[in-house]
Structures are given as C-alpha cells and as structure tokens.
C-alpha cells in the first residue's frame, strides 16, 4: 500500500523504519507542493485497505 502511495506523485518515497507484527513504521518523503494530495491519497488507501494510521 505504501508503495502504491509513493507511485502516486512525483517526489514521493518512503523508507521502512520498523516492520513489526502489529505495526509498520515508515518515513514518508514528499514535495511541499504535494502535501494536500499526498495526505488525501494516503487517507483513501488506508480506508480502502482497513489500515489505521497516525503521524508520529
């Protein structure tokens, strides 16, 4: 799902910081002019896949 998000806009990338049984912690990188669309895309993907997310 995160890989799909990254493909959704120029300049988007991610790196996995922690991959546990109960949680996946990733660092997202994106362009400043893509913040609103990137947030919306993540909300849609999380909802579609039943994933809970939070910013840390």
ChimeraX attribute file (.defattr): number of C-alpha atoms within 10 A of each C-alpha:
attribute: neighborCount
match mode: 1-to-1
recipient: residues
	/A:1	11
	/A:2	16
	/A:3	11
	/A:4	11
	/A:5	19
	/A:6	19
	/A:7	11
	/A:8	15
	/A:9	15
	/A:10	10
	/A:11	12
	/A:12	16
	/A:13	18
	/A:14	14
	/A:15	12
	/A:16	11
	/A:17	10
	/A:18	11
	/A:19	10
	/A:20	8
	/A:21	6
	/A:22	5
	/A:23	10
	/A:24	11
	/A:25	15
	/A:26	15
	/A:27	12
	/A:28	14
	/A:29	14
	/A:30	15
	/A:31	12
	/A:32	9
	/A:33	8
	/A:34	14
	/A:35	12
	/A:36	9
	/A:37	12
	/A:38	21
	/A:39	11
	/A:40	12
	/A:41	17
	/A:42	18
	/A:43	14
	/A:44	13
	/A:45	15
	/A:46	16
	/A:47	12
	/A:48	10
	/A:49	9
	/A:50	9
	/A:51	10
	/A:52	9
	/A:53	13
	/A:54	5
	/A:55	5
	/A:56	6
